[in-house]
Amino acid sequence: MINSGNLRHKIDVYGKVITENELGETDYTYNKIKTIWASIIPQTGALQKQQTENILTNITHKVITRYNSGKEITTDMYFMFQGKRFDIKFILNPYFKNETLEIFVTEVIE
């Protein structure tokens, strides 16, 4: 079982929603789907220097949430937390117990 005190971060889940544009065509836009409680744990970080002297960062985190809160989350969605975007890389259901989900994400640095 997960200690609910560890789920102290409120994160917003964004996903594709079908909309209709001004021409009457079907279009997809990213909208906020819901807000869930989660634990965000930094995992790794890397700095990469490009030829043009730009420095890119690749920071990954593990987001832990209750299974029922996140069971409809897919890899084409993303999270927003404190104004930062986290793209979902993969989702793990530990030991297939349907208690928690471990969602591995990459922070998008713009």
C-alpha positions in Angstrom: 0.0 0.0 0.0 1.1 3.6 -0.6 1.3 6.1 2.1 -1.1 8.9 1.1 1.2 11.5 2.8 3.8 10.8 0.1 1.3 12.0 -2.6 1.9 15.7 -1.9 2.1 17.1 -5.4 -0.9 18.2 -7.3 -0.2 17.6 -11.0 -2.4 18.5 -14.0 -2.9 15.8 -16.7 -3.2 17.1 -20.3 -4.3 15.0 -23.2 -5.7 15.2 -26.8 -9.3 16.3 -27.0 -11.3 16.3 -30.2 -12.4 19.7 -31.2 -14.0 21.3 -34.3 -12.1 24.2 -35.9 -13.7 27.2 -37.7 -13.9 25.3 -41.0 -15.9 22.5 -39.4 -13.1 20.0 -39.5 -12.2 17.6 -36.7 -9.0 18.7 -34.9 -7.1 17.6 -31.8 -5.9 20.0 -29.1 -4.3 19.4 -25.8 -6.5 20.3 -22.9 -6.4 19.7 -19.2 -8.2 16.5 -18.4 -7.9 16.3 -14.6 -5.7 17.0 -11.6 -4.3 14.1 -9.5 -2.2 13.8 -6.4 1.2 12.2 -7.0 4.8 11.9 -5.7 7.5 13.3 -8.0 10.9 11.7 -7.6 14.0 13.0 -9.6 15.8 10.1 -11.2 18.6 11.2 -13.5 19.9 14.3 -15.2 22.3 14.9 -18.1 23.8 17.9 -19.8 24.6 17.7 -23.5 26.7 20.3 -25.2 25.9 20.9 -28.9 28.2 22.2 -31.6 26.6 25.6 -31.4 27.5 26.0 -27.7 23.9 25.3 -26.7 23.4 23.2 -23.6 20.5 20.8 -23.5 19.3 19.1 -20.4 17.6 15.7 -20.1 16.1 15.4 -16.7 13.9 12.3 -15.9 11.6 11.8 -13.0 9.4 9.1 -11.7 5.8 10.1 -10.9 4.0 7.7 -8.5 0.2 7.9 -8.2 -2.7 5.7 -7.1 -3.8 3.2 -9.7 -7.4 4.4 -9.9 -6.3 8.0 -10.3 -4.1 7.3 -13.3 -5.3 4.1 -15.0 -6.5 6.0 -18.1 -3.2 7.9 -18.5 -1.4 7.1 -21.8 2.0 7.9 -23.2 0.6 10.5 -25.6 -0.4 12.7 -22.6 1.8 15.0 -20.5 1.9 16.5 -17.0 2.1 20.1 -15.8 3.6 20.8 -12.4 4.6 24.2 -11.1 4.6 25.6 -14.7 6.9 22.8 -16.0 5.9 20.3 -18.6 6.7 16.6 -18.2 6.3 14.3 -21.2 5.4 10.7 -20.4 7.9 8.0 -21.6 6.4 4.9 -20.1 4.0 3.6 -17.5 4.6 0.8 -15.1 2.1 -1.1 -12.9 4.5 -2.6 -10.2 3.9 -6.4 -9.8 0.5 -6.0 -11.6 -1.1 -5.3 -8.2 -3.3 -2.4 -9.4 -2.3 -0.3 -6.4 0.1 2.3 -7.8 1.4 3.4 -11.1 5.0 4.5 -11.7 5.1 6.9 -14.6 8.5 7.8 -16.0 8.7 11.3 -17.5 11.1 13.7 -19.0 11.0 17.4 -18.1 10.7 19.6 -21.1 13.1 22.5 -20.9 12.2 25.3 -23.3 
